[in-house]
Amino acid sequence: MTAPGQTENEATPLEWREGDMPYSTQFGDHFYCQTDGRLECSHVFLAGNGLPQRWQRPGEFRIGELGFGTGLNFCETWRQWEQTAPFDASLHFTSFELLPMAANEIDRALAHWPEVDAERKALAALWPERPEGIVSLNLNDRVRLTVVCGAAELCVPHWDGAFDAWFLDGFAPSRNPAMWSLELMTAVCKKTVLDGTFATYAAAGFVRRNLQAAGFVVERRPGFAGKREMLCGIRPSDDPA
């Protein structure tokens, strides 16, 4: 099955810089923060969404992500989930990715962080040789990963269900503006539960305005590794949409 906006067997156009730092030649940007992508994930996406505090409840917690990339955000989230989540909770992590990496590329990129070795090995072992369409992986009896391969602006509006938290992690807005458009941010807001949240490293003015216009209440917070700002927000409980 091929998801909307993707041709079969598209390959990720990337280079390896400074050893094992993946760099997208299509978007002219690194796949994660050059300071430390794992720590950035914890600061921006987890803390920015009030996690792990918010998943201290029974039942399924649903995270949506724009831009799966190397899978680093997923692996760090999974690592912290295993350490902190209650026994009667489950995690469903769904990511929308236009150009999925191959398993050996994911393995190479994530090998930089021994902290996620167990998660890296499990993900690489189950990742399909030619990812396309909808990739659904049961990592264990409490953690499920779904990666939707295709253009997010086409896939998100048609996705069933809504998410408790969003990781907005596309390439830089100046290099990939389609990932931060008003249309896509509106779809993201509609696919967020009431009182659900988002977090992103991005702080560009047009991104903030699009998130506000989409229906989120947006807050500026200090960014990671000396970056002045990042954005977080919530879909208010009285949103009539």
N, C-alpha and C positions, 0 to 999 in steps of 0.2 A: 504494500500500500504506500502511495506517495502522498504526502500532505500537501495542502494548497501552497503554491508559491515555490515549490521545489521541483527540479528535474531530477530524475533518478541518477544515483551514483555521483552526485556533485561532490567534489573533494574540497577540503578546507585549504585555501591558498595561504600557506604560512611559511615562515622562516624561523630558524632557531638562532637566537642571539644571546651572547654572553653564556654560552653553554646550553642551558635547557630552558631559556626564556622564549616561549612561543610569541611570535609577532605576526599579525595579520597583514599580508601584503595588499589585500583588497581594501581594508579600512585604514591602513597606515597607523596601527595602534597595537600596543601590547595587550595580551589577554588578561593581565591582572597587574596590580600595582607593583612597580619595580622595587619598592621598599620591602614589602612582605605581603603578598596577596592573602595569605591565610589570616594574618592578624587584621588585615583590612576587612576581610569577611566578618570577623567577630565584631569589630568596631562599627562598621557601617550596617551590615545586613542583619546580624543577630541582635546586637544592642539597639540598633535603630528601630527594630520591630518589637522591642521589649521581650526578647527571647534570651534565655530559656524560661523566663518567669511565666510567660503567657501559655506555655504548653504544659504547665503543671495542673493538668486536669485529665479526666478519663476521656476516651473517645479519640476520634481521628483529628489530627491537626494538619491543615492543608496549606502548603507553601507553593506559591507560583513564582516563576522566575523568567525574566526576559534575558536570554543569552546564557546557554549552558556552558559553552567554551570548553575548558579543560575538566569541568566537573569539580573544581576546587570548592566552590560554595556548597555544593551538595555534600562533599566528603567532610568538610569541617562541620557543617550542620549535623550530619549523621553522627559524627564523633561526639559532639556535645549532647545530642539527643540521647545517645546510649549512656552517657554519664549522669544525666539529670532528669530524664523523663520518667514519670510514674509507670509502674508495670502494666497498668490497664489503659495506657495510651498508645496510639499508633501514629506514624508519620507518613503522609503522602506528599512527595515533592514532585511538582510538575514543572518542567522547563520547556521553553519555546526557543528553538535553535535553527537558524537558517542553514548553516554549514557545519554539520556535526563532524567532530574529529574521529579519526580511526582509533582503535583500542591501543595500539602501540604509541600513538601520539599522546593520548591521555595518560598512559602509564609513564612515559618519559617526563611529561610536564609535572606530574604530581610527585614523582620520586624526589623532588627537591625538598619535600616536607616529610621527615620521618614520623611526625606526629600523626599523619593520616595514612601510614603504611597499610594498616589492615583494611581501611576503606578503599584505598587505591587498588590493592590487589583484588578485592572482591568485585569492584566496579569493572576493572579491566578484564577480569575473567569472564564476566557475563555480557560485556558489551559486544554487540554484533559486529561481524567483520565489515559489513557494508550497511551502516545505519541509515534507515530511510523510513518514511511514514511515521508511525507511532511506535516508539521503543518502550516497552513496559517490562520492568525488572522488579522481581520480589527479592530484595536483598536479604531479608530474614522475615520472621513471622510478624514483625512490627513496623518494618520500613519498606516502603514501595517507592520506586522512581519511575516517572513517565517523562520521556523526552519526545516532544512533538517537533518533528523535522520539517521546517517550512517557514515561510515568512510570517512573523508574529502578527503583523497587521491583518493578515488573512485568517490566521488560525485562532487567535484569542477570541474574537467576537463569536465564533461558532463553538467554542468549548463549553461542555456541559459542566454545571456546578460553579461554585465560587470559592475563593481562597480566604484564609484567615490572615495571611501576610504575603507580601510581594517583595521579591528582590529584583530591583530594576537595574540590570547590569549589562546593558548593551555597550558597544564601543562608544567612545567619546561623542557627545552630541554634535560637535563640530564636524566629525568625520562620518557619522551615521545618523543624520537627522530623522530618518524615517522611523527609527526605533523610539523616538521621543515625541512623535507628532501628537497633535490634539486628538486625532481620530483613535490612535492606539491608546493614549492615556485614558480616553473616555471608555474604551472597551475594558481596560484594566480596572477602572473604577467600578464598572457594572459587574465585573467578575470578582468583586470583593464583598465579603459579608459586611453587614452593618457593624460598625466599630472595628472593622478590619483595617490593616495598616499597610504602608509601603515604606521602603527605605531605599536610598540611592546615593552613590558617591557624587552624582552630578549636581551642580548648583547653578547651571546656566539660567539666565533670566527667562528665556523662552520655555525651558523645561518647567520651571516653577509656575509660570503663568498657565501652561497647558494642564498641569496637574490640578491647579486651582479651578480652571474652567471645566475640567472633567468632573469635579465634584468633591475632591479631597480638601480637607483642611490641612494646610502645609506649614511645616515648621522648619526653620533653619537651625542646624546644629554644627558644632565644630567638626571639621573633616578629619581624615586620617593622615598621619605622618606630615603634619605641618600644613595640610590643605586647609584653607580658611573655613570653608563651609561644605556641608552636605545637606540633603533634604530628607525629611521624614514627614509622614502624614497619616491621616485617618479618614476613613469614610464615615461621616457622622451618623449616629443612630437615627436621626430624624430626616435622613436623605429620602426624598419622596420618589426618586427614580426606581 
